[in-house]
Amino acid sequence: MVAIRKSNEEGHRRKFLVVVDETPECDRALVYAAKRASRTGGVVKVLFVIAPGDFQHWLGVEDIMRAEAREKADETLAKAAERIRAVAKTEPECVVLEGNNSEAIVHLIEEDADIAILVLAAAVGADGPGPLVSSVASKGVTSFPIPVTIVPGDLDDASIDALA
């Protein structure tokens, strides 16, 4: 069971959660969330998920691979934070979790009662909206703990600005 959201209570701010990766559409979710947060007095929380199972090696190799994955996560989050600051002059919160995307998202939502909206962007192309959007959609709207906003991956900055 997910805790009651507290983003509207005194001393709390609504958080827009964006899962960051290196896909082109991720930028669209970042821009939308940054604009919405800026306009509503909210915060963008960016999450990078390190996939499990990448470290099933001998201990020394596992430590090196985990450190490399963490470095990649930190670099990706730094770029995302820079983009958010440039778009909306707001300071994001950055989180790295290890695990499966869907489980990590739900875990973070359960942990932070100020997270009120998950913002994702759909991929453009014949391959479908992308694995994360498909995964969240397959859970069903009624079983997901917060509203999900899916931003079309082909919207330009002006269009996102008009919608956010």
C-alpha positions in Angstrom: 0.0 0.0 0.0 1.3 3.4 -1.0 1.4 6.2 1.6 -1.0 9.1 1.2 0.6 11.8 -0.9 1.6 14.8 1.2 2.6 17.2 -1.6 -0.3 19.6 -0.8 0.4 19.8 2.9 2.2 22.7 4.5 5.9 22.4 4.2 5.7 19.9 1.3 6.1 20.5 -2.4 4.7 18.4 -5.3 7.4 16.3 -6.9 7.4 15.2 -10.5 9.4 12.0 -10.9 11.3 11.4 -14.1 13.2 8.2 -14.8 16.3 9.2 -16.7 18.2 7.1 -19.3 20.1 7.8 -22.5 17.1 7.6 -24.8 16.2 10.7 -27.0 12.7 10.9 -25.6 14.0 11.2 -22.0 14.8 14.8 -22.7 11.1 15.5 -23.5 10.0 14.1 -20.1 12.7 16.2 -18.4 11.6 19.4 -20.1 7.9 18.8 -19.4 8.5 18.0 -15.7 10.8 21.0 -15.3 8.3 23.4 -16.8 5.4 21.9 -14.7 7.5 22.1 -11.6 8.5 25.6 -12.2 5.0 26.8 -12.9 3.5 25.0 -9.9 6.2 25.6 -7.3 7.1 21.9 -7.4 10.3 19.9 -7.7 11.7 17.5 -10.3 13.0 14.3 -8.8 15.2 12.3 -11.3 15.8 8.6 -10.9 18.4 6.5 -12.6 18.0 2.8 -12.2 21.0 0.5 -12.4 19.8 -2.8 -13.8 20.2 -5.9 -11.6 22.1 -8.9 -12.7 24.9 -6.8 -14.3 27.2 -7.8 -11.5 27.1 -11.6 -11.4 30.8 -12.0 -11.6 33.8 -12.7 -9.3 33.9 -10.3 -6.4 36.7 -8.0 -7.8 35.1 -7.8 -11.3 31.7 -7.2 -9.6 33.0 -4.3 -7.6 34.6 -2.7 -10.7 31.4 -3.2 -12.8 29.2 -1.7 -10.0 31.5 1.3 -9.7 31.4 1.8 -13.5 27.6 1.6 -13.4 27.4 4.1 -10.6 29.7 6.5 -12.5 27.5 6.2 -15.6 24.4 6.9 -13.4 26.0 9.9 -11.8 27.0 11.3 -15.2 23.5 10.8 -16.7 21.9 12.4 -13.6 24.3 15.4 -13.8 23.3 16.0 -17.5 19.7 15.7 -16.6 20.1 18.1 -13.7 21.9 20.6 -15.9 19.0 20.4 -18.5 16.4 21.0 -15.8 18.3 24.0 -14.4 18.6 25.4 -18.0 15.0 24.9 -18.8 13.3 26.0 -15.6 15.9 27.5 -13.2 15.0 24.9 -10.6 17.1 22.5 -8.6 16.2 18.9 -9.1 16.6 16.0 -6.6 18.7 13.1 -7.9 18.4 9.4 -6.9 20.2 6.2 -8.0 18.6 2.9 -7.2 19.6 -0.6 -8.2 17.0 -3.0 -9.5 14.2 -3.4 -12.0 12.7 -0.1 -13.3 9.1 -0.7 -12.2 10.0 -1.9 -8.8 12.5 0.9 -8.2 9.9 3.5 -9.3 7.2 2.1 -6.9 9.8 1.8 -4.1 10.8 5.5 -4.5 7.1 6.6 -4.6 6.5 4.6 -1.4 9.5 6.2 0.2 8.7 9.8 -0.8 5.1 10.9 -0.1 5.7 14.2 -2.0 6.0 12.4 -5.3 2.7 13.1 -7.0 3.2 12.5 -10.7 5.4 10.2 -12.8 6.4 11.8 -16.1 7.5 9.6 -18.9 8.1 10.2 -22.6 7.0 7.9 -25.4 9.5 6.9 -28.0 8.9 7.9 -31.6 8.9 5.2 -34.1 7.4 1.8 -35.1 8.9 -0.1 -32.2 6.2 1.3 -29.8 6.4 3.7 -26.9 9.4 2.2 -25.3 9.9 -0.5 -22.6 9.3 1.8 -19.6 6.1 3.3 -20.9 4.9 -0.2 -21.9 5.8 -1.6 -18.5 3.9 1.1 -16.6 0.9 0.8 -19.0 0.8 -3.0 -18.6 0.4 -2.6 -14.8 -2.9 -0.9 -15.5 -4.0 2.5 -14.4 -5.9 1.3 -11.4 -2.9 -0.5 -9.9 -0.3 2.3 -10.3 0.0 4.4 -7.1 0.1 7.9 -8.7 -1.0 9.6 -11.9 1.3 9.1 -14.9 1.9 11.7 -17.6 3.2 10.4 -20.9 4.7 13.1 -23.1 4.9 12.4 -26.8 8.5 12.0 -27.8 8.3 14.2 -30.8 7.0 17.4 -29.1 9.4 20.3 -29.5 10.2 22.7 -26.6 7.7 25.3 -27.7 4.9 22.7 -27.7 5.9 21.4 -24.3 6.0 25.0 -23.0 2.5 25.6 -24.2 1.2 22.4 -22.6 3.1 22.5 -19.3 
